[in-house]
Amino acid sequence: DTIEAVKIKGEPLNTLYRAYVKAGLGSFLNNYGELHINSLRSRDLQWGMDVHHLGSNGGITDAPDSFFSKQNVDLYGKKMLKRQAINAGFIFDREQINKYGLNVNVPENTEIPGIKQTYEMYQGKAGIRSFIADSNELNYIVKFKYHHLAVKPHSTKESNFLMQSQFSKYFGTEKGYLFFDVDYNGVNADTVSYTGNLLIKPSINIEFKGEKWHLNAGFKMALEDEEKTRFFFFPKAEFKYNVVGNLIVPYLGVTGGAERNSFNTLRQKNPFLYEYSQLKTTRTAYDVYLGVRGLMSSNLSYNISGGYKAVKDMVLFTSDITPLNASTPYYENVYQPIYDTVNVAHISAQVGYQRSPKWDVMWRINYNLYETQREVKAWNLPGLTSDLTINYNLQDKILVRSSITYLNSKYVKTSDTSAEELAFGVYGRKVDPIIDFNIGLEYRFTKRVSTFLDMNNILSQ
């Protein structure tokens, strides 16, 4: 007699909501807000809007106003076609800081010209990608981005156009990739002599696979055109071997590349930036590395690696700019990038523990040994950094999040002759290590309503 086939009941889909709002108020008039609006499940159309705000009056005593504020709006949409997906979006990003670090004491509520600095960026983006299942067909991803950045109250304005593309195709069992990027950056400012920079980056990569091994091999190139045209060639290869069922996976490789430094990328690293900062392209001639990663159990993973790289025109930040008359007020916490050729020996390790949905733990440590060519030290770069993040979920009712970040001592450049003389006529000051400890709690009354408490920089370092 025939028996009926067993019916497998699928997992229920999570409920989606059209909007999410989060808001908070804290010490020093810290104010925070988020707004997310998005479409529900759809096979052919997705859209949404994300809004973020963070502001504070700073709370730094014995200094002029130290308030800051950040706002970000991200609009996005994606349309699914039969063999492609097209997307488009718009981003508005604003950040205002106060250059409160003056060299002399000033009376409270004193109006200081130029103390505020505001960045306003508008970015449009669009792209198309294919998802053709036939391995004989060519798949592709093409993205376009354009941003305009204005630095106020100064005259600096930056325009950047970026086209990124990726083409992939199988050749038998091997898969080939062709990447081709075009990046143009133009700056208009009264104090900057910068004619515009064109960076074209083609690269080729071929993927080989065996039962236990995996090899990526290829190369990268870069063509830079500013006042003169320069051509660069970089290696790219990685080999890994699965010794025992993902428990031990040793790997080794070499890579390199060219990285754009613009006003936008620099201010994201350090918003306390001089408006007439010099812009150069950072080039990693080679980065040779080896390591091992894998699983110690179903919940515990690890990754240990070490390597050596040579970086040309690496960005270092210095605030050592003293006017002729040091008795007049000037800002000591405003930085400009300086560039140097730096060789870096680096070691890193990370361990992760995940027991879904209750525990999620990640610990990372990085050690860098810098060898500079022209500068005495790798200014403002700590040699050792480490961070530990812990997330705990008690039955989707109580959520605990904690993070600890450690940065060891670093050197800053100074013209103060009473400081340590690191070389003939070059003085530096050693900054103490920093420990940043944060903890957050959230209690969910229902699936839609919760309250939270975040405590940041608990050790006030």
Disulfide bonds with the S-S distance in Angstrom:
none
